[in-house]
Amino acid sequence: MVSTFSHLDPLLQDLLLMLTDANDYDVIFQVGENQIIKECHANILKARSTYFKDALSTAELVNIKDNKIELKEPKISPIVFDIILKYIYTGEVDLTDSSDVDILELIVASDKMLLEELFEFAQDYLIISRSTWVQQNLQNLVLVLHTVFPITNCKKLQDYCVKSISDSQLFFNLENFLSLDESILYELLKRDDLLIEEINIWDYLIKWGIEQTTSLGSENNDKTKWNNENFEALKETLSQFIPLIRFSEISSADFFDKVRPYKAVIPTNIYEEAMEFHMKGTLTADTTILSPRIGTIPIESRIIKPELAYIIANWIDKKDAKAVRNKNNLRYKFNLLYRSSRDCLHFNAFRDKCENQGPCVILIKQRQTSNGIDPDDIWDSQPTWETDLNDDLWDVPAKTSRDIDLIGGWGVAPQYTSWNTDSIESDTSQQTSWDNLAEFQLKPAKNSTKIYGEYYSHKFTYNEWYSSTNNFIFSFANDHDIKNMKICRMNYDDVTTPYDDNVFSLGSTFRIVDTNTIYVKNSYYNDTNVISSGVTMLFPKEIEVFKITKEQ
């Protein structure tokens, strides 16, 4: 027989009975505007909440009458206070029949009373179970924002609300936008995923600033009638917001027509940098102007971040990489099919996971040296076997070839005339063994963090691949690159090409042949921009394949 016994239900029922039918209470709360009476027990309150422990133990905070402690909570409604008391006495919460406004009030009250578990539960419940109420009506969204932004600990709900606004220009057209709290506006404008045209953001900011400036407002919003003091006052109002504007994302015409007239409110250094960009088309390396905004699409990737998935989605739609995607655009979902570190880097593993799946995005992250040394740190020089080519320094495949190419690691590049592996040619007259490898110069990759990829618009099959002008190859300088990305679209359409069973095609450009090598052939793209012409092999650190589906 077990030596322990636990039966909580009767205990919780008894504690609840103490609350609902108290005759030995020693605390009286006056709750809400009408001061509804709630009777409680000091010991239970102090045991469950440090807020009540401090309040009930501080003489100047309490009023004792007839041996009963009297406290007032005028800003908490009786309904919400009942939820809190039940939680304190029993640990149970049921918000099924609670109104949305009551749940919002519960979040504020539980934060004040330091009831962390209740606070987190109420946030999650509003986000998950009452998301319709928050998102369907923008006025509700404004109410939630104004309610939770003063609460430091309410980061989860704050981020949820701001994210809900990020792709909704309608929010900025609300009448009460002009009275939006400056802390909320600041959080919005600093986001990189605020998916509104930058010139519109500028226009909204100017309107908000005018309304917030005492000497201006709706009665004095004609800038042609302003004096220097008016411009200075607006500059003071907007001082923390101007650095958040991406002036390089505003067209030169809009900059001239809509930004230049407010030159007086923009710090001189920022204005001069923006002017230089619109005159020369470039930003200095030490510019204070922020990078362009870019949206995000969720992706379970170890290779790229969600911002790059957003760019790929735009490329799939044949849009500019940074084009704003609003709620009317197609929504794409990136479903992970294959990951080499999880599923094994072998064409059979790839086939098992990806055959007859598509369309897909393939991502390839290059391999670095086994001891962590970046190949970029190695000079393009004559290495010696003892110093530069020992097994401890490099990952060396046991192969021979007349070409060497280093792509985030290093290896050999066999010459071939077609995708059929039977056609891979070997020139023995120029073939070199590993013993004489030092005769060759290493060709380091210019960027060992570079990421290659391809969008394959058809389904993967084991014996053929399909060319289409919807296909494209691309590269990113790193996992968050939004400046140095490159893309090349396929030149051929509606062509099917067979290949043998000993390999598996990662689209039309990359093919797995053995356990550590990807052969590269991008001739169907006539490309020398995304992949350098001398690159014929990749030695990947990670490969991921995502099936692209359209969300309903």
N, C-alpha and C positions, 0 to 999 in steps of 0.2 A: 504494500500500500504506500502511496506517495506520502511524503512528510509535510507537504505544503498544501494550502487551500486558499483559493481566491474566488470570491464571488462579488463582483462590483455592483451588479444591478440593484440589489437591495440597498446597498450603501448610497448609491446615487439617488435612488428614490427617497430615501430618508433625508438626505441633504436638501433635495428639492422641496420636500414637505416643510423643512425648517424655514425655507425662503417664503413659501406661499402661505404658510399657516404659523407664522412666528408669534410666540407669546413671551419669548425671553430675549427679544432683540435689544440692542444697546446703541444702535446707530439709526438715525432718521435722515433720509435724503429728501430735499425739496427739489424736484426735477422739472425742467422745462419752464416755459414762461408762466404757466399757471401754478407752478410750485406743487405738483402732485407728490404726495407722500409715498416714500418707499422705505420699508423697514428691513434692517439687515443686522448682521452680527460682525462686530469689529474683528474678532480673531480670524474669521474666515477671510474677510477682506484683506487683512494684513498679510495673511499667509499666501494669498494668491496674487497679490499685486504690490510691487514696491511703491507705486504711486499712492495707494491707500495706506500703506504702512507709514509712509512719511506724513501724509495728510492727517492721519488719526493720531500720530505721535507728536505733532507740533502744536503746542498750546495755542499759539496766536492764530492758527488756522481753524480752530474748532470752537464751537459754542456749545456748552453743556447746560442742559435744562432738564430737571427732574431725573438726573443721573443718565440721561440719554445724550449722545453726541449728535449735534445737528450740523449737517453739511448741505451746501447748495450746489447744484449743477444746472444752472439755467439754460445753458446752450445745448443740452442733450435732451432729446425728446423722450417722453416716458416709454414709447415703444422700443427705441434703441436701448434705453437703459435696462429694460427688462431682458433684452437679448444678452447684454453684458453680465447682468446678475446671474442669469441661468448658466452662462459659461463659467463664471467664477465659482458657483456652487457645485456644478456637475461636470464641467468640461465639455458640455454638449452645445452644439450650435445647429440650428435649422433655419436656413434663409429662404426656403422654398416659397413661402407666402409673403416674404418681405418685399416692400417696394424698392425700386431702384434708388430712389432718393434716400430711403432709410439705410440701405447698404452703404451708400456714399457717406452718410453721416456716421455710420458704425466705424468706417475706416478712420475718420478723424478722431472719434471718441476713443477707440481702442489704442490709437497711437498716443493720445494724451495720457491714458491710464497705464501705459507701458505693458499692454497685453499683447506681446509679440506674436504669439501663435494665432490669436484671433485676428490681429491686424493683417497678417499674411494671408490667412484664409479668406478674409473679406475682399482683399485685393484680387486674389486669384478668381474668386467667384464672380466678381463684377466683370473681369476681363473675359473669362471663359463662358460663363452661363448667361451674362447679361450684355454681351458684346453688341447685340442688335440695338439695344437702347442707347448705348454710347455712340455708335457709329451712324445710325440712321438719321438722327437729328443733330445737325451741327450745333444747335443751341445747347443740347445736352452735353456735347463735347466741350463746349466753352465752359459750362457749369462745372464739369469734372476738372478741367484744367485749373480754373480759378480756385477750386476747393483743395486740390491736392498739391499744387506747386509750393505753397508755404510749408509743406511737410517734408522735411529733409529725408526721412526714411522711406518716402513713397516713390522711390525711383522707378520701380517696376511699372506702376500705373502711369506715372509721368511719361515714361518712354513709350508705353503703349498708345497713349493719346497723341503724342507728338508724331509717332509713326503713322497714325491714322490720318493725320493732317497732311503728311508729307506729299501725298500725291492728289490732294484735293484743293484746287484753286478756289473752289466755292467758299472755303473757309475764310479766305482773305476778302471776299466780297460781302461778308456779313456786316450788318450795320454796327454791331457792337465790337467788330474787330478794332475800330479806332480807339476803343477804351481798354484794349487788351493790356494786361499787366506786362511791364517791361521785361520781367524775368522770363515770362513765357515766350515773348517775342524773341528774346535773345537765344533761348534754347532752340527755337525753330530755325532761326537764321544761321546758326553755327553748324547745323546738320549738313553733311555732305550728300544726304539722300533726299533733300527737299526738292521734289520733282516739279518745279515751276520754272518757267523761263526767267533768266536772271534779270532781264529788264522789267518784268512784271514785279519781281521781288523789290526792285529799286523803287518802282512807282508806289507800291503798297507802303514801303518804309517811309517815303516822303510824306504820304498822306497821313500816316500814323504820327509822324514827328510833328507835323503842323498842328494836328489836333491836340497833341500832348504839350505843346509849347504855349505858355500862358499868354504871351503877347501876340499870338497868331490865332489859331483855331479857325472855325468855319467862317467867322466874320472878317478874317484878315488872311485869306489863303491865296491872294493874287500876288505873286512874287514881284511883279513889275512895279508894285506900289511899296515894296519893302525898303527899309533903310538898312544901314550896316548893322544896327543893333538887332534888327529882326533876324538877319542871317546868322549873326553870332549866337542868338538865342537858340535857333534851330540847330546850329552846329553843336552846341552844348547838349541838347536833347539826344542827338544822334551819335554822339562821340563814341559810344561803345559798340554801335552797330555798323558803322561805315567799314571797319576792317573786315567784316564778315561778308561783304559784297564781292562777288567774283567779277571784277570789271573786265577781265579778259574774255568772259563769256557773253559780253554784251556786244552787239554789232557796232561797227564804227559809226554807222548812220544814227543808231539809237543813242550812242554815247554823245554824239554831237548835239542831237536834238533834245535829249532828256536828262543827261547827266551833266554836261558842260554848263547849263544854266545854273546849276547848284554847286559850282566850283568852290564857292566861298565856304561851304559846309564840309568840304572834304579836306582832310589833312594834306598839306603840300606834298609830302613824299609819296603818298598813295596816288594823288592826282597825277604827279609827274610820271610815275611808273605806268599808270594806265594810259597816259598820253603817248608815252614812248612805245607801248605795245601797239596802240592803234595806228601809230605812224610807221613803225618798223616791222611790226608783226612778231616781235619776240619779247620775252621777259628776261631780265637779268637773273643770274644765278642766286643772288641774295634778295630777290623780290619779296615784298611783304604781302603781295596779293595772293590770296589762297588759291589752291588748285581747284579745277572745275568740280562742280557737284556731279555725283553719279549715283544712280539708284542701286539697289541690291536685289538679288534673287536668291532665295535660300538654296544652298548646295552643300551636300555632305562630302566635301573635298579636302584632301590633305595637300593639294597642289595649288589651288587658286582660292581666292576669297570671293564672297558674294558679289562684290562690285564687278569683278571680271565676268561672272556668270551673266550679269545684266548687260554687259557689252556684247557678249556672245549672242544673247537673245536679240539684241538690236541687229547684229549682223545676219542672223537667221531671217529676220524680216527685211533685210536689205536696206537698213537704215544706217544713219551715221552712228558711230560707236556710242556717243554720249547723248543721243536723242532722248528727249523726255518721253517716258512710257507712262501714259495715264491709264485710268480704269477702263477705257474703251479699247485699249490694245490687247492683243492676245497675251494670255498669261501662260508661261511655260514652266514646267516642272522638270527638274533634273533628277532622274532616278538612277542611283548608282547600280550598275550591272557588274562591273569588274574592277578590282583593285589588285595590282600585281603583288603587293606585300601581303595581302590577305589570301589571294587565290592562286598564287604561284605565277611567275613569269615564264609561261610556256604556251605555245599556240594551242595545245589541247585544252588547257584551262580556260584560255580566252574563248575557244570555240564552245565549250560547255556553257559558259555564262552568256555569250553574246550572239550565238547563231540564231538567225531569223529575228533578231531584234533590230529596231531602228525606227526613225532616224536617231543617230547618236552623235555625241561629242566625245572625241578622244583627246586626252590630255597626257603629255609626257614631260616628266621632270627629269633633268639630267643628273647623272651620277657624279659625285665628287670623289676625291681620292679616299682610300680606306682609312688613312690616319687623320683625315679632316683638313689636309692642306688643299687649298683651292688651286686648281690648275692655272688660274690667271696669275698666280704668284710665281709660276715657273717661267723663266725666260725662254724665248724662242731661240734656243742655242743648241750646240752639240752636247747632249748629255752623255755621261759615261754610265756603263752598266752598274758599277759599284755604287755610285752616288745617286743617280736619278732614276734608275730602272730596276731597283731591287724590289723583291716581292713585298717588303714591308711598306714601301711607299706607294706603289701603284697597284690597282686592280688590273692584272694583265691576263687577257684571255690567251689560251695556248693555241695561237694560230700564226700563220705566216701570211705576208702580203707585200705587195710593192707600194702600197699607200698607207700612211698613218694619218689619222685624224682624231683630234681630241675634242670631245663634246662632253664637258662636265665630268670627265674621267679620262680614259684614253683607250684606244684599241686600234684594230686594223680594219682597212676598208678594201674588201675584194672587188675586183672589177667584174662587171657583168653587163650583158647586153639586153637582157629582158628580165621580167619578173620570174620566169621559170627558173628554179634553182638548178636545174640540170644544165642551164646555159651559163652559169657563173664561170668565167674564164680565169685561168691562172697562168700567168706568164713566168715560167720557171727560169727563164734567162735573167729576169730581174728580181726573182723571188729571193728574200733574205730570211735567214733563220734568226731566232731570238739571240743567238750568240753574236751576230753581227748587227744587231738592231741599232747600236750606237752610231752607225753610219748615217742614220736618218735624223733629220731635225724634227722635234715635236712641234706640232702646230696647235698651240693652246686655243681653247674657245675664248672668244672675247668676253663672254659673260656666262659663267658656269651656273648661274641661277636662272638662266633662260628657260622658258616653258614653251614647248611646241604643242600644236593641236590641230585637229581637223574636224570639221562638221561634215558628216556623211549622211546625206539625205535619204538614202535607201536602207534596206535591211542588209545586215551582214549575212553572207552565205559562204559556205566552205569552199566553193570552187569557182566563184566569179565575183567581180565587183562592178559597180555601175557608176558611170560618169554622168554628171549633171551640172548645169550652171548654178544649181542651188548649193553645190558643194563648195567649201572653201577651206584653205589652210591658214593658220595664224600663229603668231608668237607674241609672248609677253616677256618683258625684261626680268620680271620677278612675279611673285604671287599677288602683288597689289598694284602692278603697273597700269596706269591709265594715260601715260604720256608717250611711251615708246613702243606701243603695240603696232603690229603689222598684220595685214590680211591680204590674201590673194585668192580670187575666185577662179573656178575652173573654166577653161575655154571650150570644153567639149560637152555636148549634151546628148543624152539618150544613146550611150554606147556601152555595151556590155563586154567585159574582157575576162576570159577564163584564166585560171591558174591551177597548179597541181595541188594535191592533197597534203604535201609535206610542209606547207606553210599556211599562215592565215593572215588575211589582209586586214589591217587596221584602217579601213577606208581605202583610198587610192594611192596614198603616199607612203604610209608606214606599214611594214610587214614584219611579223614575228617569225623568225626562222629557227632560232635556238633559244636557250634559257637566259641569255644575257645580251642579245643583240637585236636591234631593229634596223632593217635595211630601209634606206630612204630613196625614193625616186619621185620627184615632183615635176616630171616633164609634162604631165597633163595640165599643169598650171602655167607652164612657161615662166616659172618663178625663179628669180635670183635674189629676191628681197626678203621674204620670210625665212627661207633656208638658203644659206650660202651655197654657191655652185659646187664647191669642193667637198661638201658634206655628203657622204654616202652611207654612213652608219651612225646610229645613236646607241649609247650604252645607258639605259634608263635607271634612275633610282626608284622611280615610281611611275606606274601607268594607271590611269583611271578611264573608265568608259561609262558615260551616262546616256541613258535613253531619254529622249526629249518628248514629252507629252504635253498636249494643250489642256490647260485646266478649264473646266466648265464654269 
